[in-house]
Amino acid sequence: MLVAIDGPAGAGKSTVARALAERLGFTYLDSGAMYRCVALLSLAAPGASLAGLAGAARIELGADVGERSAAGTGSAGAPAHTRVLLDGRDVSEEIRTPEVSEAASRVAADPGVREALVAKQRELIAGGDLVAEGRDIGTVVAPEAELKVFLTASPAERARRRASELGTDPDTVLAEQTLRDERDMTREHSPLAAAPGAVVLDTSGLTVEEVVERIAALARAASASV
């Protein structure tokens, strides 16, 4: 079974998807880490073909590093991240810097990059039970997913959560987030949107546990109907 979780930055996708996978005993796929890897490569090789970098990159996703906060979706602390190897090198922390995050949003708008990484993602989800999260899992990567969920939250709440993670000013994060949202939603290829048939879930004011339980219930119902 495949559970596809999409949504904008700060909606709690990664935290929820990771916890949900643990709850269900599924494998967790962090598609955003793959775009961050290409972004990291692009920063080290200005002017290089983004599609070429994405196609040649050897990206391996492993177990989590760090600690997941047990409190609310937007609580402070050291959130867990997927262990990521890029061409054999551990870049788990390096790809989480603000510079790489900003570059990842630009890189993700490149159709050649998306084509290369979508192909890699489809290989990863070809078999087994997975929870995959990103911005186009339910719309492009796996529209056939048995359960599709679109997580969202108010812009102010999303900015607060992101600022808490980064230890920065919420107003600054909100301004950057607004630009990123606009770019993600209006890009020509794979724009950010809820997939047809997706359950839209606003996580504002909800704890991680509450969100996970709601999606787990949906997953159980979807599994029973198959």
Helices and strands as residue ranges (DSSP letters): E 2-6, H 13-24, E 27-30, H 31-44, H 50-56, E 59-65, E 81-86, E 89-90, G 94-96, H 98-107, H 111-124, E 130-134, I 137-141, E 147-152, H 155-166, H 170-186, E 199-202, H 208-225
